[in-house]
Amino acid sequence: MQSNNNNNNYITIPPVYVYFKEAFTNNRKTYLVYPDWTLNQFRDAMKPIIAIDFGFDAFDLVQTGQPSSENGEPMAQSNEIKLKDLWTSELTIAFYIRRLI
């Protein structure tokens, strides 16, 4: 019998696919993301994946749909705000990966 006492309840919603596009290129990928991640957990989880798939590890994540597109404001940093708090648990969002030089 499985215990109902779950000490790892920070991830309670299944992952969803989120689209990423390298800014100013045609390079793109889709990754599974957990809506329960905080903004900082999200960025930390994506950093090694982006480094492997795109070949760089210094970047900003920029939400698509901003008026200035790839030049938009980067995603904020927070250990409190979860992705689902900003975009619901479906995460119907996409991000530009803007390389930092």
N, C-alpha and C positions, 0 to 999 in steps of 0.2 A: 504494500500500500504506500502510495506516495504522500509525502507530507505537504500540507498546505502552507507551511511556513517557508516563504521564499525570501531569502536575504538578498537575492539579485534581482529585485523587482524594478530596477531602473530601466529595463527593456521589457515592456509589456505589450507593445504593439508590433505586429509583424513588419519586416522591412518592406520598403517599396522601391521601385526603380526611379532613379532621378537621372536626368540627362545633363551632361556636361560637354561644353564646347570650348576648345582653346580659343581665346580671343584673337581676332584678326587672322584666323586660319580656318581650314575646313576639317581640322582634327576634332573628333568627337567620340565620346564613350557614354555608356549608360552603366550606372552602378547601383547596387542595393544599398539603401540607407535606412537607418532606424529613426523613425519620427521622435522617439523618446530621447535621442541624443541632445545634449546641450549644443549650443553653437560651437563651443570650444572642442567638445568631444567629436563633433562632426568634422571640423577642420583637421584635428589630430588624426582621425581615422582615415581621412582622404589623402593626407600628405604623402605617405609612402606609396599609395596606389598611383597617385598622380605622378610622383617621381619616376616610377617604373614605366607607366603607360605614355607619359608625355615628355619625359627626359629632363625635368627640372623640379626643384623643390622649393623655390622661392616664388610665391604666387599670392594673388588675392582671389577670393571667390566673389563674383559679382552676380547678383540676381538678374536674370533676363527680364526684359519688359520695362526697364528704366528708360526715360527719355534719351539719355546719353549712351544707351546701349553698352557696348564693351568698355566705354570710358566711365561707366556709372560708379556710384559709391560702392566700396567693398562691403561685404557682410560684416556686421558688428561682431565683437568678441564678447562672450558671456559664459559664465559657468552656471548661470541661473536659468536663462531663457532656453527653452527646448524648441526644436524645429517645429513640432506639432503646435506649439503656442503661437507661432507666426503663420504657419501654412496648413494647419489642420493635419490629421494623421494620414491623409492621402498624399500629402506633399506634391501637389500638382504644380511644381516649380521646375526651373532649370537654372543652371549657372554657367557663366563664362568663367574660365580659368585664365586669369590675366597674369602673364609672366612678369616677375619683377626682375629688374636688372641690377 
